[in-house]
Amino acid sequence: MIRKITIFFLGLLLFIPVNAFAASEKKISIDMQYLVVSPAEDGSTNMMNMVNYTNPSNEEYKGDGKSEAVLKVSLPEGAKDLNFLDNKIAIKQSSQGFITTDPFPANQTLVLPYSYRMPKGKEINFKFDYPVQVMQVLVPEGMGSVEFKGVQFTNQGQFKFEDQKYVGYSVEGIKVNQSFTMIYNKDKQPKANAAATANAETEKGKTGNVTHSAPPFHNPGHLRMWAQSPLHRFNPHVLLIILLVIIFAGISYYGYFKRKDRLEAERIGSDKEEQAFKHLMAKQKVIMDKILELEETHGNGEMSEEDYLAKLQAYKQHLVQVKLNLRKFVE
C-alpha cells in the first residue's frame, strides 16, 4: 500500500478508494487530476495538468487491443501546443489528444504531467476516457476565476503556497464519457465569500449549521471526505506538505522547460544546467519517499514521537532547501 501511495504522491493526492470494474477498459481509473489554470501572454489560457492513473488489477494493462494505445487522453476541442513533461513515458499525439504506448504494470499508479493552451475566451469542454474520482482546479490569485456548467463543483476558497495564493475548485465522481464545460475568465476575480457560500449550500441538510468563519480547508465536507478516505490514519498536515511540494514540482517543470525552450531558441542552452535541475528533482523525490516511509513507520507504532518529530523536521528543512534551489531555474 505504501508503495502505491509513494508513487501516487509523485503526482498527486489520493482521497477516495479505487473501485474495481468489470470491463477491461474500466479497470483503469483516475484517482486525482490537478489542473492549474492561468493566462498566457498572448491572451490564451495555460492548462497545466498532473493526472494520476491507477491500474488496480493483478494483470498488466495493454489497452483495449484495438490499437497501439494503452492510455488515451482526450483534450478539449481547440487545445494547442501540447507539451508533455516526462520524457520517460512514450506518447503519441492523436486527433483527440494523445496516447501512451508502454504497458501499464499491474497494481501500480502512473502520473502523466502535461500542459496545453486554449484559445482566448473559448469555453473548455472536458470529456474523460476513464472515471475520475476528484478533479482539482487551481487558479493563482489575481489571475481570474473559473465557472462550471453541467456538473456540480465545490469552491474550496484560497490557500497560500510560498508567495503565491491559489483559489481551489473541485469536481468529484466524474463518469466515463461524461462531459461538462469550464469557463475561465482572467478578468473576473472570485468573491471573497464564495467558498463559504458554496460550502454552506453543499452541506445544508447534511451537517446542520455550518460556520462561515471555519477555515476553507477544514470545512465539514473536507473533514467527511478525509474520514472516509484510505489515508485517514495519516497526518493530513504531513500529506499537505507533500501535496504542496507536488504542485511546486509541476510549476517548476513547466517554468523550467518553458525557459529552456526560450534559451534554446536563442542558442544559449546549457547541458550542465539541465543536469543540475534533474538532480534537484530526483533529490526532492527521495526526500518525499522518506517522509512517507517515516509516516507509515510512526503510524505502525514502530517509532517514538520524539524521533518521529525530529526526523520529520529534518526532512522538511531539506525540502525547503531543495525548493529554494529549484526556484533559481524558473525565476
Contacts in CASP RR format, 6 or more apart in sequence:
PFRMAT RR
TARGET T0000
AUTHOR 0000-0000-0000
METHOD contacts of the structure
MODEL  1
MIRKITIFFLGLLLFIPVNAFAASEKKISIDMQYLVVSPAEDGSTNMMNM
VNYTNPSNEEYKGDGKSEAVLKVSLPEGAKDLNFLDNKIAIKQSSQGFIT
TDPFPANQTLVLPYSYRMPKGKEINFKFDYPVQVMQVLVPEGMGSVEFKG
VQFTNQGQFKFEDQKYVGYSVEGIKVNQSFTMIYNKDKQPKANAAATANA
ETEKGKTGNVTHSAPPFHNPGHLRMWAQSPLHRFNPHVLLIILLVIIFAG
ISYYGYFKRKDRLEAERIGSDKEEQAFKHLMAKQKVIMDKILELEETHGN
GEMSEEDYLAKLQAYKQHLVQVKLNLRKFVE
1 230 0 8 1.000
2 292 0 8 1.000
2 293 0 8 1.000
2 296 0 8 1.000
4 54 0 8 1.000
4 107 0 8 1.000
4 108 0 8 1.000
4 109 0 8 1.000
5 14 0 8 1.000
5 231 0 8 1.000
5 292 0 8 1.000
6 288 0 8 1.000
6 289 0 8 1.000
6 292 0 8 1.000
6 293 0 8 1.000
7 108 0 8 1.000
7 109 0 8 1.000
7 111 0 8 1.000
8 14 0 8 1.000
8 31 0 8 1.000
8 32 0 8 1.000
8 52 0 8 1.000
8 54 0 8 1.000
8 109 0 8 1.000
8 111 0 8 1.000
9 239 0 8 1.000
9 242 0 8 1.000
9 243 0 8 1.000
9 246 0 8 1.000
9 288 0 8 1.000
9 292 0 8 1.000
10 111 0 8 1.000
10 246 0 8 1.000
10 285 0 8 1.000
10 288 0 8 1.000
11 34 0 8 1.000
11 50 0 8 1.000
11 52 0 8 1.000
11 111 0 8 1.000
11 113 0 8 1.000
11 246 0 8 1.000
12 31 0 8 1.000
12 32 0 8 1.000
12 33 0 8 1.000
12 34 0 8 1.000
12 50 0 8 1.000
12 51 0 8 1.000
12 52 0 8 1.000
12 111 0 8 1.000
12 136 0 8 1.000
12 243 0 8 1.000
12 246 0 8 1.000
13 32 0 8 1.000
13 239 0 8 1.000
13 242 0 8 1.000
13 243 0 8 1.000
13 246 0 8 1.000
14 31 0 8 1.000
14 32 0 8 1.000
14 52 0 8 1.000
14 229 0 8 1.000
14 230 0 8 1.000
14 231 0 8 1.000
15 31 0 8 1.000
15 32 0 8 1.000
15 133 0 8 1.000
15 134 0 8 1.000
15 225 0 8 1.000
15 226 0 8 1.000
15 229 0 8 1.000
15 231 0 8 1.000
16 31 0 8 1.000
16 133 0 8 1.000
16 134 0 8 1.000
16 172 0 8 1.000
16 225 0 8 1.000
16 228 0 8 1.000
16 229 0 8 1.000
17 229 0 8 1.000
17 230 0 8 1.000
18 29 0 8 1.000
18 31 0 8 1.000
18 54 0 8 1.000
18 56 0 8 1.000
18 133 0 8 1.000
19 29 0 8 1.000
19 56 0 8 1.000
19 131 0 8 1.000
20 27 0 8 1.000
20 56 0 8 1.000
20 57 0 8 1.000
21 27 0 8 1.000
21 29 0 8 1.000
21 131 0 8 1.000
24 61 0 8 1.000
24 63 0 8 1.000
24 64 0 8 1.000
25 63 0 8 1.000
25 64 0 8 1.000
26 130 0 8 1.000
26 131 0 8 1.000
26 176 0 8 1.000
27 55 0 8 1.000
27 56 0 8 1.000
27 57 0 8 1.000
27 61 0 8 1.000
28 53 0 8 1.000
28 54 0 8 1.000
28 55 0 8 1.000
28 61 0 8 1.000
28 71 0 8 1.000
28 104 0 8 1.000
28 130 0 8 1.000
29 53 0 8 1.000
29 54 0 8 1.000
29 56 0 8 1.000
29 130 0 8 1.000
29 131 0 8 1.000
29 132 0 8 1.000
29 133 0 8 1.000
30 51 0 8 1.000
30 52 0 8 1.000
30 53 0 8 1.000
30 54 0 8 1.000
30 128 0 8 1.000
30 130 0 8 1.000
30 131 0 8 1.000
30 132 0 8 1.000
30 133 0 8 1.000
31 52 0 8 1.000
31 53 0 8 1.000
31 54 0 8 1.000
31 109 0 8 1.000
31 133 0 8 1.000
31 134 0 8 1.000
32 51 0 8 1.000
32 52 0 8 1.000
32 133 0 8 1.000
32 134 0 8 1.000
32 135 0 8 1.000
32 136 0 8 1.000
33 49 0 8 1.000
33 50 0 8 1.000
33 51 0 8 1.000
33 52 0 8 1.000
33 132 0 8 1.000
33 134 0 8 1.000
33 135 0 8 1.000
33 136 0 8 1.000
34 49 0 8 1.000
34 50 0 8 1.000
34 51 0 8 1.000
34 136 0 8 1.000
34 138 0 8 1.000
34 246 0 8 1.000
34 247 0 8 1.000
35 47 0 8 1.000
35 48 0 8 1.000
35 49 0 8 1.000
35 135 0 8 1.000
35 136 0 8 1.000
35 137 0 8 1.000
35 138 0 8 1.000
36 46 0 8 1.000
36 47 0 8 1.000
36 48 0 8 1.000
36 138 0 8 1.000
36 139 0 8 1.000
36 140 0 8 1.000
36 247 0 8 1.000
36 251 0 8 1.000
37 45 0 8 1.000
37 46 0 8 1.000
37 47 0 8 1.000
37 48 0 8 1.000
37 137 0 8 1.000
37 138 0 8 1.000
37 139 0 8 1.000
37 143 0 8 1.000
37 146 0 8 1.000
37 184 0 8 1.000
38 45 0 8 1.000
38 46 0 8 1.000
38 48 0 8 1.000
38 139 0 8 1.000
38 140 0 8 1.000
38 143 0 8 1.000
39 45 0 8 1.000
39 46 0 8 1.000
39 143 0 8 1.000
39 144 0 8 1.000
39 186 0 8 1.000
40 46 0 8 1.000
40 117 0 8 1.000
42 120 0 8 1.000
43 120 0 8 1.000
43 186 0 8 1.000
44 117 0 8 1.000
44 118 0 8 1.000
44 119 0 8 1.000
44 120 0 8 1.000
45 117 0 8 1.000
45 118 0 8 1.000
45 119 0 8 1.000
45 120 0 8 1.000
45 121 0 8 1.000
45 122 0 8 1.000
45 124 0 8 1.000
45 184 0 8 1.000
45 186 0 8 1.000
46 115 0 8 1.000
46 117 0 8 1.000
47 79 0 8 1.000
47 115 0 8 1.000
47 116 0 8 1.000
47 117 0 8 1.000
47 118 0 8 1.000
47 124 0 8 1.000
48 115 0 8 1.000
48 250 0 8 1.000
48 251 0 8 1.000
48 254 0 8 1.000
49 112 0 8 1.000
49 113 0 8 1.000
49 114 0 8 1.000
49 115 0 8 1.000
50 111 0 8 1.000
50 112 0 8 1.000
50 113 0 8 1.000
50 246 0 8 1.000
50 250 0 8 1.000
51 73 0 8 1.000
51 111 0 8 1.000
51 112 0 8 1.000
51 113 0 8 1.000
51 114 0 8 1.000
52 109 0 8 1.000
52 110 0 8 1.000
52 111 0 8 1.000
53 71 0 8 1.000
53 104 0 8 1.000
53 109 0 8 1.000
53 110 0 8 1.000
53 111 0 8 1.000
53 112 0 8 1.000
53 130 0 8 1.000
54 108 0 8 1.000
54 109 0 8 1.000
54 110 0 8 1.000
55 61 0 8 1.000
55 104 0 8 1.000
55 105 0 8 1.000
55 106 0 8 1.000
55 107 0 8 1.000
55 108 0 8 1.000
55 109 0 8 1.000
55 110 0 8 1.000
56 107 0 8 1.000
57 106 0 8 1.000
57 107 0 8 1.000
58 106 0 8 1.000
58 107 0 8 1.000
59 106 0 8 1.000
60 103 0 8 1.000
60 104 0 8 1.000
60 105 0 8 1.000
60 106 0 8 1.000
61 70 0 8 1.000
61 103 0 8 1.000
61 104 0 8 1.000
61 106 0 8 1.000
62 70 0 8 1.000
62 103 0 8 1.000
62 104 0 8 1.000
63 69 0 8 1.000
63 70 0 8 1.000
63 71 0 8 1.000
63 104 0 8 1.000
67 99 0 8 1.000
68 92 0 8 1.000
68 99 0 8 1.000
68 101 0 8 1.000
69 94 0 8 1.000
69 99 0 8 1.000
69 100 0 8 1.000
69 101 0 8 1.000
70 99 0 8 1.000
70 100 0 8 1.000
70 101 0 8 1.000
70 102 0 8 1.000
70 103 0 8 1.000
70 104 0 8 1.000
71 99 0 8 1.000
71 100 0 8 1.000
71 104 0 8 1.000
71 110 0 8 1.000
71 112 0 8 1.000
71 129 0 8 1.000
72 94 0 8 1.000
72 96 0 8 1.000
72 99 0 8 1.000
72 129 0 8 1.000
73 97 0 8 1.000
73 98 0 8 1.000
73 99 0 8 1.000
73 100 0 8 1.000
73 112 0 8 1.000
73 114 0 8 1.000
73 129 0 8 1.000
74 96 0 8 1.000
74 97 0 8 1.000
74 127 0 8 1.000
74 128 0 8 1.000
74 129 0 8 1.000
75 82 0 8 1.000
75 96 0 8 1.000
75 97 0 8 1.000
75 98 0 8 1.000
75 116 0 8 1.000
76 118 0 8 1.000
76 124 0 8 1.000
76 125 0 8 1.000
76 126 0 8 1.000
77 125 0 8 1.000
78 118 0 8 1.000
78 119 0 8 1.000
78 122 0 8 1.000
79 97 0 8 1.000
79 116 0 8 1.000
79 117 0 8 1.000
79 118 0 8 1.000
80 116 0 8 1.000
80 117 0 8 1.000
80 118 0 8 1.000
80 119 0 8 1.000
81 116 0 8 1.000
81 117 0 8 1.000
82 93 0 8 1.000
82 97 0 8 1.000
82 98 0 8 1.000
82 114 0 8 1.000
82 115 0 8 1.000
82 116 0 8 1.000
83 114 0 8 1.000
83 115 0 8 1.000
83 116 0 8 1.000
83 254 0 8 1.000
83 257 0 8 1.000
84 91 0 8 1.000
84 98 0 8 1.000
84 112 0 8 1.000
84 113 0 8 1.000
84 114 0 8 1.000
85 113 0 8 1.000
85 114 0 8 1.000
85 115 0 8 1.000
85 250 0 8 1.000
85 253 0 8 1.000
85 254 0 8 1.000
85 257 0 8 1.000
86 111 0 8 1.000
86 112 0 8 1.000
86 113 0 8 1.000
89 100 0 8 1.000
89 102 0 8 1.000
89 110 0 8 1.000
89 112 0 8 1.000
90 100 0 8 1.000
90 101 0 8 1.000
90 102 0 8 1.000
91 98 0 8 1.000
91 99 0 8 1.000
91 100 0 8 1.000
91 101 0 8 1.000
92 98 0 8 1.000
92 99 0 8 1.000
92 101 0 8 1.000
98 114 0 8 1.000
100 110 0 8 1.000
100 112 0 8 1.000
104 110 0 8 1.000
113 250 0 8 1.000
113 253 0 8 1.000
115 254 0 8 1.000
118 124 0 8 1.000
118 184 0 8 1.000
121 184 0 8 1.000
123 181 0 8 1.000
123 182 0 8 1.000
123 183 0 8 1.000
124 181 0 8 1.000
124 182 0 8 1.000
124 183 0 8 1.000
124 184 0 8 1.000
125 179 0 8 1.000
125 180 0 8 1.000
125 181 0 8 1.000
126 179 0 8 1.000
126 180 0 8 1.000
126 181 0 8 1.000
126 182 0 8 1.000
127 177 0 8 1.000
127 178 0 8 1.000
127 179 0 8 1.000
128 174 0 8 1.000
128 175 0 8 1.000
128 176 0 8 1.000
128 177 0 8 1.000
128 178 0 8 1.000
129 176 0 8 1.000
129 177 0 8 1.000
130 176 0 8 1.000
131 173 0 8 1.000
131 174 0 8 1.000
131 175 0 8 1.000
131 176 0 8 1.000
132 171 0 8 1.000
132 173 0 8 1.000
132 174 0 8 1.000
133 172 0 8 1.000
133 173 0 8 1.000
133 174 0 8 1.000
134 170 0 8 1.000
134 171 0 8 1.000
134 172 0 8 1.000
134 173 0 8 1.000
135 170 0 8 1.000
135 171 0 8 1.000
135 172 0 8 1.000
135 174 0 8 1.000
136 168 0 8 1.000
136 169 0 8 1.000
136 170 0 8 1.000
137 146 0 8 1.000
137 168 0 8 1.000
137 169 0 8 1.000
137 170 0 8 1.000
137 171 0 8 1.000
137 182 0 8 1.000
138 166 0 8 1.000
138 167 0 8 1.000
138 168 0 8 1.000
138 169 0 8 1.000
138 247 0 8 1.000
139 145 0 8 1.000
139 146 0 8 1.000
139 166 0 8 1.000
139 167 0 8 1.000
139 168 0 8 1.000
139 169 0 8 1.000
139 184 0 8 1.000
139 190 0 8 1.000
140 164 0 8 1.000
140 165 0 8 1.000
140 166 0 8 1.000
141 158 0 8 1.000
141 164 0 8 1.000
141 165 0 8 1.000
141 166 0 8 1.000
141 167 0 8 1.000
142 189 0 8 1.000
143 186 0 8 1.000
144 184 0 8 1.000
144 185 0 8 1.000
144 186 0 8 1.000
144 187 0 8 1.000
144 188 0 8 1.000
144 189 0 8 1.000
144 190 0 8 1.000
145 167 0 8 1.000
145 184 0 8 1.000
145 185 0 8 1.000
145 188 0 8 1.000
145 189 0 8 1.000
145 190 0 8 1.000
146 169 0 8 1.000
146 182 0 8 1.000
146 183 0 8 1.000
146 184 0 8 1.000
146 185 0 8 1.000
147 182 0 8 1.000
147 183 0 8 1.000
147 185 0 8 1.000
148 169 0 8 1.000
148 171 0 8 1.000
148 180 0 8 1.000
148 181 0 8 1.000
148 182 0 8 1.000
148 183 0 8 1.000
149 180 0 8 1.000
149 181 0 8 1.000
149 182 0 8 1.000
149 183 0 8 1.000
150 180 0 8 1.000
150 181 0 8 1.000
151 171 0 8 1.000
151 174 0 8 1.000
151 178 0 8 1.000
151 180 0 8 1.000
152 171 0 8 1.000
152 172 0 8 1.000
153 169 0 8 1.000
153 170 0 8 1.000
153 171 0 8 1.000
154 169 0 8 1.000
154 170 0 8 1.000
154 171 0 8 1.000
154 172 0 8 1.000
154 198 0 8 1.000
154 199 0 8 1.000
154 202 0 8 1.000
155 167 0 8 1.000
155 168 0 8 1.000
155 169 0 8 1.000
155 190 0 8 1.000
155 194 0 8 1.000
155 195 0 8 1.000
155 197 0 8 1.000
155 198 0 8 1.000
155 199 0 8 1.000
156 167 0 8 1.000
156 168 0 8 1.000
156 169 0 8 1.000
156 170 0 8 1.000
156 195 0 8 1.000
156 216 0 8 1.000
156 217 0 8 1.000
156 222 0 8 1.000
157 167 0 8 1.000
157 168 0 8 1.000
157 190 0 8 1.000
157 194 0 8 1.000
157 195 0 8 1.000
157 216 0 8 1.000
158 165 0 8 1.000
158 166 0 8 1.000
158 167 0 8 1.000
158 168 0 8 1.000
158 195 0 8 1.000
158 216 0 8 1.000
159 165 0 8 1.000
159 166 0 8 1.000
159 168 0 8 1.000
159 216 0 8 1.000
159 217 0 8 1.000
160 166 0 8 1.000
161 244 0 8 1.000
161 247 0 8 1.000
161 248 0 8 1.000
162 248 0 8 1.000
162 323 0 8 1.000
167 190 0 8 1.000
171 180 0 8 1.000
174 180 0 8 1.000
191 197 0 8 1.000
193 212 0 8 1.000
195 216 0 8 1.000
196 212 0 8 1.000
196 216 0 8 1.000
199 210 0 8 1.000
199 216 0 8 1.000
199 219 0 8 1.000
199 220 0 8 1.000
199 221 0 8 1.000
200 210 0 8 1.000
200 212 0 8 1.000
202 221 0 8 1.000
203 210 0 8 1.000
203 219 0 8 1.000
203 220 0 8 1.000
203 221 0 8 1.000
204 210 0 8 1.000
206 220 0 8 1.000
207 220 0 8 1.000
207 221 0 8 1.000
207 224 0 8 1.000
210 219 0 8 1.000
210 220 0 8 1.000
214 220 0 8 1.000
226 232 0 8 1.000
226 236 0 8 1.000
231 239 0 8 1.000
233 299 0 8 1.000
234 295 0 8 1.000
234 299 0 8 1.000
235 295 0 8 1.000
238 291 0 8 1.000
238 295 0 8 1.000
238 312 0 8 1.000
241 291 0 8 1.000
241 316 0 8 1.000
241 319 0 8 1.000
242 288 0 8 1.000
242 291 0 8 1.000
242 292 0 8 1.000
245 284 0 8 1.000
245 288 0 8 1.000
245 319 0 8 1.000
245 323 0 8 1.000
248 323 0 8 1.000
248 326 0 8 1.000
249 281 0 8 1.000
249 284 0 8 1.000
249 326 0 8 1.000
251 330 0 8 1.000
252 281 0 8 1.000
252 326 0 8 1.000
252 327 0 8 1.000
252 329 0 8 1.000
252 330 0 8 1.000
253 281 0 8 1.000
255 329 0 8 1.000
255 330 0 8 1.000
256 277 0 8 1.000
256 329 0 8 1.000
256 330 0 8 1.000
259 329 0 8 1.000
259 330 0 8 1.000
260 269 0 8 1.000
260 274 0 8 1.000
263 269 0 8 1.000
263 270 0 8 1.000
273 329 0 8 1.000
276 329 0 8 1.000
277 326 0 8 1.000
277 329 0 8 1.000
280 322 0 8 1.000
280 325 0 8 1.000
280 326 0 8 1.000
280 329 0 8 1.000
281 326 0 8 1.000
283 322 0 8 1.000
284 319 0 8 1.000
284 322 0 8 1.000
284 323 0 8 1.000
284 326 0 8 1.000
287 315 0 8 1.000
287 318 0 8 1.000
287 319 0 8 1.000
287 322 0 8 1.000
288 319 0 8 1.000
290 315 0 8 1.000
291 312 0 8 1.000
291 315 0 8 1.000
294 303 0 8 1.000
294 308 0 8 1.000
294 311 0 8 1.000
294 312 0 8 1.000
294 315 0 8 1.000
297 303 0 8 1.000
297 308 0 8 1.000
298 305 0 8 1.000
298 308 0 8 1.000
END
